[in-house]
């Protein structure tokens, strides 16, 4: 009981994915978001993507320690991919499942994956293309690089769907090498000082 109370009182980062649920991330920075989440989850990381996709995570280029935990699966068909995702979500030792489906999931498929995540106590992250979100997803993120002319570490991650909380947008300064990050405050206009009455 005391543990549950502590859990409720401990502030949670807005970038923390709710456990035992399936989430979605889209946009040009969706893979960076997936790597960020992988660093924040302990245990094996299962990444499932269709075998025809040429862009695959390169073990030598991953943050330190992540390559040893990564299991990469490349099913040949959409049916095999979905089956692999469901089975991996049911596997209790998996820390995070990342998948790149070829097309949008149906409501029924999405619900099956949510049930599998609850059963295996596993968190899932589906990397989707624009307009391919599933209605049953817990959260939906849009991830874009926000780099300026002198900085390539900024990311803009916005939450457009959240079943259990509020939505928002955050600019993150993340170097891509560890789980550490900094929130970048919004730039505000400074108010001009008011003139003293004459």
ABEGO torsion letter per residue (X at the ends): XAAAAAAAABBBBAABBBBGBBBBBBEAAAAAAAAAAAAABBEBBBBBBBAABABBBBAAABBBGAAAABBBBBBABAAAAAAAAAAAAABAABABBBBBBABBBBAAAAAAAAAAAAAAGBBBBBBBBBGABBAABABBBBBBBABBAABAABBBBBBABBAABBBBBBBBBBAGABABBBBBBBBBBBBBBBBBBX
